[in-house]
Amino acid sequence: MVCRLIVKVDKTNRLSLLNVGFDDSSASPARSSLWQPSNADVSVLALERETIDLATAGAVGSGTDAFRWNVNVKVPVWYRGL
């Protein structure tokens, strides 16, 4: 299973977590889902020294169709230019 986090960085280096999603190719048929977490699900979202620091946890659904996530990552940011 792969968890996807889509983070937006605007021109003033302000961050917002746009979407959380997952792809599960181990199931038959394969499953994929994407949703927008609430602001309360994001405890840390900062851009520091060209690194995004993100901590988020939450859940969608209930029972066997539920998906829960708990992510605490620091990822580098690469800038693209002409």
ZISUL-V682928 format. One record per residue. N is the residue number from 1. RES is the residue in one small letter. BURIAL is b if it has 9 or more other C-alpha atoms within 8 Angstrom, else e. Layout:
BEGIN
n: (N/N)
res: (RES/RES)
burial: (BURIAL/BURIAL)
END
This chain:
BEGIN
n: (1/2/3/4/5/6/7/8/9/10/11/12/13/14/15/16/17/18/19/20/21/22/23/24/25/26/27/28/29/30/31/32/33/34/35/36/37/38/39/40/41/42/43/44/45/46/47/48/49/50/51/52/53/54/55/56/57/58/59/60/61/62/63/64/65/66/67/68/69/70/71/72/73/74/75/76/77/78/79/80/81/82)
res: (m/v/c/r/l/i/v/k/v/d/k/t/n/r/l/s/l/l/n/v/g/f/d/d/s/s/a/s/p/a/r/s/s/l/w/q/p/s/n/a/d/v/s/v/l/a/l/e/r/e/t/i/d/l/a/t/a/g/a/v/g/s/g/t/d/a/f/r/w/n/v/n/v/k/v/p/v/w/y/r/g/l)
burial: (e/e/e/b/b/e/b/e/b/e/e/e/e/b/b/e/b/b/b/b/b/b/b/b/b/e/e/e/e/b/b/e/e/e/e/e/b/e/e/e/b/b/e/e/b/b/b/e/e/e/b/b/b/b/b/b/b/b/e/e/e/e/e/e/e/b/e/e/e/e/e/e/e/e/e/e/e/e/e/e/e/e)
END
